[in-house]
Amino acid sequence: MFAEKGMRVVNDIYFIMRVNLCWFLFVIEGGVILGLIPATITLFSCIRNRMKNDFQGGIYREFKAAYWENFKTSIPITVEFAAVIALFVFDTAVLNGIGRASLLLQIVLRATRLLIVLTGILFFPVYVHFDLHGSKVWLQPFLFLFICPFQVVLILLMLVATAMLYMFNPLLVAFLGVGFPAYFVMGVMLKKFNKLAARIPSMEGA
């Protein structure tokens, strides 16, 4: 039993290392800016497939096929992410400027920034699990902040712990990178999605 669990952990780590390498390669292939969003969507998609036992092996082939499938459809999302980042920068500028004069304004702006970051984090697992179009692409991840607050807090704690781990051992970034936190985030959210689908059939993923 212990040996079986140990092998499962080793296999998971090996998978994370391989999928993280694929993510890095295809971010570069997409010219970084245009490649970042489709590569991250594909990363979460491959992780979801593995967790749902839909992974067929040959991670590079699977990643490559999914990446180019996502590339064109993710261009509008890349533009929207750029707009969100611009909003985040504007929010920060206001906070560092006139926001200093008002405690209430500081609270509102900081809360806005937190909601932006959390929505951006949940966007990827929600997007790859559900067939979303139009305003639901962003509305659904935002609503999940309030549907599953426990999972959101758990994800935040894990991301902080991962950041601290990477600070103490930067070499881990090269091997685990975004793959490790993405694996955790997708795992936490997939469990929640499955529980919701058991109670609400319309919440079944794509």
N, C-alpha and C positions, 0 to 999 in steps of 0.2 A: 504493500500500500504506500509506504513512504517512498520507496524507489519509483513507483509509478507517478506519484505527485512530483517528485524531483525531476523526472524526465519531462513531465508536462511543463514545468517551469522553465527548464532548459530550452525546450522546443519553442515556448512562447518568446523567450528572450532572443533566440536565434531568428524567429520570424520578425520580431520588432527591428532587429538589426538590418535584416534584408529589406524590409519595407521602408525603413528610414533611409537606406542608401538609394532606393528607387526614388523616393520623394526628392532627395537632394539632386539626383541626376536630372530628373524631369523639371525641377524648378529652374535649373541652369539651362536646360534645353529650350524652355519656354521664354528665355531671356529674363529670368528672375521676376520682373514685375508682372508680365503676362502669364508666367508659368506658376506663380505661387499659389493662386486660388485653385486652378484645376488640379495641381499636384496634391494639394491638401484635401480637396474633395475626394480624389482618387485614393489617397492614403486612408481616409476614414471608410471609404467604400470597401477596400480590400480587407481592412480589419473587421468590418461588419460581416463580410462574407465568411471569414475564418470563424468568427464567433457563432455564426448560424450554420456552420458546417457546409457552406456552399463553396468553400475554397477548394480549387481543383489542383493546386500545386503550380509550379512554374510561376513564381511570384512576379518575375520581370515581365513575362508575356502578359499576365493578367493586368499588371499595372500599366503597361504600355497601351494595351487595347482600351482600357477604361480611361486613361489619360487623354488620348486623342478623341475619344467619344465625348469627354467632358469639356475639352478645350474650347470648342466653339460656343457651346451652350453656357459656359461660365464667363464669357467675355462681359455680358451685362452685369453679372455679379461682381466681377473685378472692378468695373466702373462704380458700382454701388458701394463696394468696400472702400474705394478711394474717396468717395463722398463722405462715408462714415469717418474715415481717418481725418479728412479735412474738418469735419464737424468736431472731432475730438481735439484737433489742434486749436480750432477757434475757441472751444470750450476752455481749454487750458490757458489760452491767451487772455480770455475774459477773467478767468480765475486769478491769474497773476497780475491783472490790471485793476479794473474797477471792483473786482470781486473781493479784494482785500478790505474794502470799506464797508462791506455788509456781510455779517455772519450768515444771515438767511440766504443771501445769494450764493455764498460759498457752499452751504449745505446743498442747495438745489443743483449747483453745477457739479459738485462731487458726486452726488447721487446720479446725475445724468451720465457722467463719465463711467461710473460703475455699471449702470444698465447697458451702456454701449459695449463695454468690454465683455460683459456676461452674455449678451445677445450674440456677439461675435463668436464667442467660444461655443455656445450651444448651436449656432447656425450649422456647423458641419455635421454633427451626428443627426440632427433633425433633418437636414437636407438630404442626406444619403438614405435615410430610413423611409421618409415619406415622399410621395409624388407631389411636389409643391409647384405652384405656378402663381404668377402675378404677385399681389401684395402678401400672399401667404408665405412666400419665401422668407420674409423677414418677420411677419406677424406671428407665425407659428413658433419660432425659436424664442421670441419675446414672451409669448404666453406661457411657454414651458418654464420660464423663470419663476412663475407663480404657481404652476401646476406641481412642480417638484422642487420645493425650496430645500429639502434635506439633501437631495442629490447635488444641487447647486453649491451648497456649503461644503459638501464632501469634495467636490471637484476643486473648489477654491483652495481648500486645505492641502489637497494633493499637489496642486500646481505650485503652491508656496514651498512645500516639502521638496518637490522636484527641482525648483530653482535653487534652493539651498544646497541640495545634493550636487548639482552641476557646478555651483560656486566652489564647493570644497574639492570636487574632482572634475575639472573642466574636460578631461579626456573622455568622460562618459558622453559628452555632447556629440563627439564624433561618431560614437557607436549607437547611441540610443536616440539622441536628438529629439525631434518632435514625435517620433514614433512611440516612445514610452508614455508621455502624457496623453497622446491621442488614443492609445490602447486602453488606458484607464478611463478616459472620458467616454469613449464609445461603449466600454463594458458597463459602466454605471448607467448610462442612458438607455442602453439596449434592454437591460433588466427592467427599467421603468417602463419602457415602451411595451414590453411583453406583458407586464402586469396590467397596464391600461387596456391593451388589446383583449385580454382575458375578460375584462369587465365591459369594455365598449368595443364591439366588433369593428366599428368604423375607424378605430384608431390603429388597425392593422397596417403594418408598413407595406411598402411597395415590394 
